[in-house]
């Protein structure tokens, strides 16, 4: 049974997880380490999250982070861009898509337009109902004030 140093194991695990994300058979061919050992290491890391930094998923990157990537890659050639993307765990296509989105923002889809229209109508209905209730409340307050004035002028009604 071969012993591997902690540094060797970490370097091999870096190949198995993003940004490299190589398959176990490929890493086996590169290193000569048995596939069963590699599978065991990978499962252990996944279950315990040992020695692997937690990276933010690309889908949840902020616009600022995407813009930074676009700026950093603007002057790179195609091979340099590919190397940069591998290092960051990205695809060249993603960077190209982000560039297009920043240059020409996506137009709202028909579904979004429809839902926006429905929400506007709902907002108008709620505003209308709010105005009606405010008028009713003002009327009730005026009646209460008039009732108190009448009681103060004519006194308490003995029948009440």
C-alpha positions as CSV (number, residue, x, y, z in Angstrom):
1,X,0.0,0.0,0.0
2,X,1.6,3.3,-1.2
3,X,1.7,6.3,1.1
4,X,1.1,9.7,-0.2
5,X,2.1,13.0,1.4
6,X,-0.5,15.4,2.4
7,X,0.7,17.8,-0.3
8,X,0.6,15.1,-3.0
9,X,-2.9,14.2,-2.0
10,X,-4.1,17.9,-2.0
11,X,-2.6,18.4,-5.5
12,X,-4.3,15.3,-6.8
13,X,-7.6,16.4,-5.2
14,X,-7.3,19.8,-6.9
15,X,-7.3,17.9,-10.2
16,X,-10.6,16.1,-9.3
17,X,-12.5,19.2,-8.2
18,X,-13.2,22.6,-9.9
19,X,-11.6,24.4,-11.6
20,X,-9.8,21.4,-13.1
21,X,-12.7,19.0,-12.5
22,X,-11.0,16.0,-14.2
23,X,-12.5,12.6,-14.1
24,X,-11.1,9.8,-12.0
25,X,-9.9,7.7,-15.0
26,X,-8.0,10.7,-16.4
27,X,-6.3,11.4,-13.0
28,X,-5.5,7.7,-12.7
29,X,-3.7,7.8,-16.1
30,X,-1.9,11.0,-15.1
31,X,-0.8,9.9,-11.7
32,X,-0.9,6.1,-11.6
33,X,-2.9,6.1,-8.4
34,X,-5.5,3.3,-8.3
35,X,-9.0,4.5,-9.3
36,X,-10.5,3.0,-6.1
37,X,-8.1,5.2,-4.0
38,X,-9.1,8.3,-6.0
39,X,-12.8,7.5,-5.6
40,X,-12.3,7.1,-1.8
41,X,-10.5,10.4,-1.5
42,X,-13.1,12.2,-3.6
43,X,-16.0,10.7,-1.5
44,X,-14.2,11.7,1.7
45,X,-13.7,15.2,0.5
46,X,-17.4,15.5,-0.6
47,X,-18.7,14.1,2.7
48,X,-16.4,16.2,5.0
49,X,-15.4,19.1,2.7
50,X,-11.8,18.5,3.9
51,X,-8.9,20.6,2.4
52,X,-11.0,22.0,-0.4
53,X,-12.0,25.7,-0.4
54,X,-15.6,26.5,-0.8
55,X,-16.1,28.4,-4.0
56,X,-19.1,30.6,-4.9
57,X,-21.1,28.9,-7.6
58,X,-20.8,30.7,-10.9
59,X,-24.5,31.0,-11.2
60,X,-24.6,33.2,-8.1
61,X,-21.8,35.5,-9.1
62,X,-22.7,39.2,-8.8
63,X,-22.7,41.5,-11.8
64,X,-19.6,43.2,-10.3
65,X,-17.7,39.9,-10.3
66,X,-18.8,39.1,-13.9
67,X,-17.7,42.6,-15.0
68,X,-14.3,42.1,-13.3
69,X,-13.8,38.9,-15.3
70,X,-14.8,40.7,-18.5
71,X,-12.3,43.5,-17.7
72,X,-9.5,41.0,-16.8
73,X,-10.0,39.0,-20.0
74,X,-10.5,41.9,-22.4
75,X,-6.9,42.0,-23.7
76,X,-6.3,38.3,-23.6
77,X,-5.7,36.2,-26.7
78,X,-7.9,33.1,-27.2
79,X,-5.3,30.6,-25.7
80,X,-4.7,33.0,-22.7
81,X,-8.5,33.3,-22.2
82,X,-8.9,29.6,-22.2
83,X,-6.1,29.2,-19.6
84,X,-7.7,32.0,-17.5
85,X,-11.1,30.3,-17.7
86,X,-9.6,26.9,-16.6
87,X,-7.9,28.6,-13.7
88,X,-11.2,30.3,-12.6
89,X,-13.4,27.2,-13.3
90,X,-15.3,29.0,-16.2
91,X,-16.1,28.4,-19.8
92,X,-15.0,30.7,-22.5
93,X,-18.6,30.7,-23.7
94,X,-19.8,32.0,-20.3
95,X,-17.4,35.0,-20.5
96,X,-18.6,35.7,-24.1
97,X,-22.2,35.6,-22.9
98,X,-21.4,37.9,-20.0
99,X,-19.8,40.4,-22.5
100,X,-22.9,40.3,-24.7
101,X,-25.2,40.8,-21.7
102,X,-23.2,43.9,-20.6
103,X,-23.0,45.3,-24.1
104,X,-26.6,44.8,-25.0
105,X,-28.8,44.0,-22.0
106,X,-31.4,41.3,-22.7
107,X,-34.9,42.6,-23.5
108,X,-37.6,41.5,-21.2
109,X,-39.4,38.4,-22.4
110,X,-43.1,38.3,-23.2
111,X,-43.7,36.4,-20.0
112,X,-42.0,39.1,-17.9
113,X,-43.9,41.8,-19.7
114,X,-47.2,40.0,-19.1
115,X,-46.5,39.5,-15.4
116,X,-45.4,43.1,-15.1
117,X,-48.7,44.2,-16.7
118,X,-50.7,41.9,-14.3
119,X,-48.8,43.4,-11.3
120,X,-49.5,46.9,-12.5
121,X,-53.2,46.2,-12.7
122,X,-53.1,44.6,-9.2
123,X,-51.3,47.7,-7.9
124,X,-54.0,50.0,-9.4
125,X,-56.8,47.9,-7.9
126,X,-55.1,48.0,-4.5
127,X,-54.6,51.8,-4.7
128,X,-58.3,52.2,-5.7
129,X,-59.4,50.1,-2.7
130,X,-57.1,52.0,-0.4
131,X,-58.6,55.4,-1.5
132,X,-62.1,54.0,-1.0
133,X,-61.2,52.8,2.5
134,X,-59.5,56.2,3.3
135,X,-62.7,58.0,2.3
136,X,-64.9,55.7,4.4
137,X,-62.5,56.2,7.4
138,X,-62.6,60.0,7.0
139,X,-66.5,59.8,6.8
140,X,-66.7,57.7,10.0
141,X,-64.3,60.1,11.7
142,X,-66.4,63.1,10.7
143,X,-69.6,61.4,11.9
144,X,-68.0,60.7,15.2
145,X,-66.9,64.3,15.6
146,X,-70.4,65.6,14.7
147,X,-71.9,63.1,17.3
148,X,-69.6,64.4,20.0
149,X,-70.4,68.1,19.1
150,X,-74.2,67.3,19.2
151,X,-73.8,65.7,22.6
152,X,-71.9,68.6,24.0
153,X,-74.5,71.1,22.6
154,X,-77.7,69.3,23.5
155,X,-76.4,67.1,26.3
156,X,-76.8,63.4,26.8
157,X,-79.9,61.9,25.4
158,X,-81.8,60.2,28.4
159,X,-83.2,57.5,26.1
160,X,-79.8,56.2,25.2
